[in-house]
Amino acid sequence: MNPPLLRTPRHWVVWTVGLFAATFLLGFAAKLVPALRLDGLAASVNAVNSPLLDRTALLLDQLDHVLVAGCILAVAFVVVLFVKGWRNALAVCLVAGFGWITTLVVKAIVAEPRPTAALAHQLAVAPSTLSFPSGHVVFAVSLTAALAMVCRSAGSRGVVIVVGAIFVLLVAWSRLYVGVHYGADVAGSFLNGVAGAILFAGLWNLVAARLLVDRRRQVPISS
């Protein structure tokens, strides 16, 4: 049976602190200096539009709904279950899910309002939450990182990273396309997503090493 430990940086606490610090630094800097928000990026992305792109962007807009995210995590659980076992499947879902939730803390602390400028091609999307970072992108990044961490071989990990990167970039494009985020929001989402995934992967390894790995290695004492 495969050990349920995830691949994390050796000094995962340092990486977590550093990435979260970079996330907050970018968020506050963009809030204080409007030029750092890259607010023109959304208009540039939105300028290239079509009915197909509209449908794609609006479909990806559903990504942060709890039911949709739950279904995606359920699919990930089933896939990893058959390949790596239920412990690794549970680890992926917990790391991706809790990594995603960290965006709520960052949003509340930075408290960056949504963009107010109307786009030339406006879509019917009216979010009521804060802007920095993008929860959609954080979820995509956290899920990709969690799946990569469970891979043992370099080949499978490379495939996950490539496919995940395409997914992340597509989600990032959609958030700019509909005009609900600044460019800085998307950049901060990459930092937040990786930081959240590393944090909970490290915590998972601490718990799994004590409760799952060590327990399987115990030899029962015969009476």
C-alpha positions in Angstrom: 0.0 0.0 0.0 1.3 3.4 -0.9 2.1 5.7 2.0 -0.4 8.6 2.2 2.3 11.2 2.3 2.4 14.1 -0.2 5.5 15.6 -1.9 6.1 18.9 -0.3 9.1 21.3 -0.2 11.7 20.3 2.5 11.2 23.5 4.4 7.4 23.7 3.8 6.8 26.0 6.7 9.2 28.6 5.3 7.7 28.2 1.9 4.2 28.7 3.3 5.1 31.8 5.3 7.1 33.3 2.3 4.3 32.7 -0.2 1.6 34.1 2.0 3.7 37.1 2.8 4.2 37.7 -0.9 0.5 37.3 -1.5 -0.4 40.0 1.1 2.5 42.2 0.0 1.1 42.2 -3.6 -2.4 42.7 -2.4 -1.7 45.7 -0.3 0.7 47.2 -2.8 -1.9 47.0 -5.6 -4.5 48.5 -3.3 -2.3 51.4 -2.4 -0.8 52.0 -5.8 -3.5 51.8 -8.5 -1.0 51.3 -11.3 0.1 48.0 -9.8 -3.5 46.6 -10.2 -2.9 46.1 -13.9 -6.5 47.2 -14.4 -6.1 47.6 -18.2 -5.4 43.9 -18.6 -9.0 42.9 -18.3 -10.0 45.3 -21.1 -7.3 43.9 -23.3 -8.5 40.4 -22.7 -12.1 41.3 -23.1 -11.5 43.1 -26.4 -11.1 39.7 -28.1 -14.6 38.2 -27.7 -17.0 35.9 -29.3 -20.2 33.9 -28.3 -18.1 30.8 -27.7 -15.7 32.7 -25.4 -18.7 34.2 -23.6 -20.2 30.7 -23.0 -16.8 29.4 -21.8 -16.2 32.3 -19.4 -19.7 32.1 -18.0 -19.3 28.3 -17.5 -16.1 28.8 -15.6 -17.7 31.5 -13.5 -19.6 28.6 -11.8 -16.3 27.1 -10.5 -16.4 28.7 -7.1 -19.9 27.5 -6.3 -19.7 25.0 -3.4 -21.7 22.4 -5.3 -19.6 22.7 -8.4 -16.3 22.6 -6.5 -17.6 19.7 -4.4 -18.4 17.7 -7.6 -14.9 18.4 -9.0 -13.3 17.3 -5.7 -15.5 14.2 -5.8 -14.3 13.3 -9.3 -10.7 13.9 -8.2 -11.3 11.6 -5.1 -12.6 8.8 -7.3 -9.7 9.0 -9.8 -7.0 9.1 -7.1 -8.9 6.4 -5.1 -8.4 3.9 -8.0 -4.8 4.9 -8.6 -3.4 5.7 -5.2 -5.9 4.5 -2.6 -8.4 6.2 -0.3 -5.8 7.9 2.0 -4.1 9.7 -0.9 -7.5 10.5 -2.4 -8.6 12.1 0.9 -5.4 14.0 1.1 -5.9 15.5 -2.3 -9.4 16.7 -1.5 -8.5 18.1 1.9 -5.4 20.0 0.6 -7.3 21.4 -2.5 -10.4 22.3 -0.4 -8.7 23.9 2.5 -6.1 25.5 0.3 -9.0 27.1 -1.6 -10.7 28.3 1.6 -7.6 30.3 2.6 -8.6 32.9 -0.1 -11.4 34.0 2.2 -8.9 35.1 4.8 -6.8 36.9 2.3 -9.8 38.6 0.8 -11.0 39.8 4.2 -7.6 41.2 5.2 -6.7 42.9 2.0 -10.3 44.1 1.4 -9.8 45.2 -2.2 -13.1 46.2 -3.9 -14.1 44.8 -7.3 -13.2 46.7 -10.5 -15.8 49.3 -11.3 -14.9 50.2 -14.9 -17.3 48.8 -17.5 -15.9 46.7 -20.3 -16.7 47.2 -24.0 -18.2 43.7 -24.1 -20.0 43.4 -20.8 -21.2 40.1 -19.5 -24.0 39.6 -17.0 -21.7 38.8 -14.0 -22.3 40.7 -10.8 -20.1 39.3 -7.9 -20.7 40.7 -4.5 -17.5 39.6 -2.9 -14.1 41.3 -2.6 -11.6 41.3 -5.5 -8.1 40.2 -4.3 -7.3 37.4 -4.9 -9.5 35.4 -7.3 -11.1 32.4 -5.5 -11.7 30.7 -8.9 -8.0 30.8 -9.7 -6.9 29.8 -6.1 -9.1 26.7 -6.4 -7.6 25.7 -9.7 -4.1 26.2 -8.4 -4.7 24.4 -5.2 -6.3 21.4 -6.9 -3.4 21.2 -9.4 -0.8 21.4 -6.7 -2.6 18.8 -4.6 -2.7 16.3 -7.5 0.9 17.0 -8.4 1.9 16.3 -4.8 0.3 12.9 -4.8 2.2 11.8 -7.9 5.3 9.6 -7.3 6.9 9.5 -10.8 8.2 12.5 -12.6 6.3 11.5 -15.7 2.9 11.5 -14.1 3.7 14.6 -12.1 4.7 16.4 -15.4 1.4 15.4 -17.0 -0.6 16.7 -14.1 1.3 20.0 -14.0 0.9 20.6 -17.7 -2.8 19.8 -17.8 -3.3 21.7 -14.5 -1.4 24.8 -15.9 -3.7 24.9 -18.9 -6.7 24.7 -16.6 -5.4 27.4 -14.3 -4.6 29.7 -17.2 -8.0 29.2 -18.7 -9.7 30.0 -15.4 -7.4 33.1 -15.0 -8.4 34.2 -18.5 -12.1 33.9 -17.7 -11.9 36.1 -14.6 -10.2 38.8 -16.6 -12.6 38.3 -19.6 -15.7 38.9 -17.5 -14.0 41.9 -15.9 -14.4 41.0 -12.2 -10.7 41.0 -11.3 -7.6 43.2 -11.8 -4.5 41.6 -13.3 -2.9 41.8 -9.8 -5.7 39.7 -8.4 -4.9 36.8 -10.8 -1.2 37.1 -10.0 -1.9 37.0 -6.3 -4.1 33.9 -6.8 -1.1 31.9 -8.0 0.8 32.7 -4.8 -2.2 32.1 -2.6 -3.1 28.8 -4.2 0.4 27.3 -3.9 0.8 28.7 -0.3 -2.5 27.1 0.8 -1.7 23.8 -0.8 1.7 23.6 0.7 0.4 24.6 4.1 -2.3 21.9 4.3 -0.1 19.3 2.6 2.5 19.8 5.3 -0.1 19.5 8.0 -1.5 16.4 6.4 1.9 14.8 6.3 2.4 15.5 10.0 -0.9 13.9 10.9 -0.5 11.0 8.4 3.0 10.2 9.6 1.6 9.8 13.1 -1.8 8.2 12.6 -1.6 6.3 9.3 2.0 5.4 8.5 3.3 4.6 11.9 0.2 2.6 12.9 0.6 0.3 9.9 4.1 -0.4 10.9 3.3 -1.4 14.5 3.8 -5.2 15.2 1.1 -6.6 17.4 2.4 -8.2 20.6 1.1 -11.8 21.0 -0.2 -12.8 24.4 
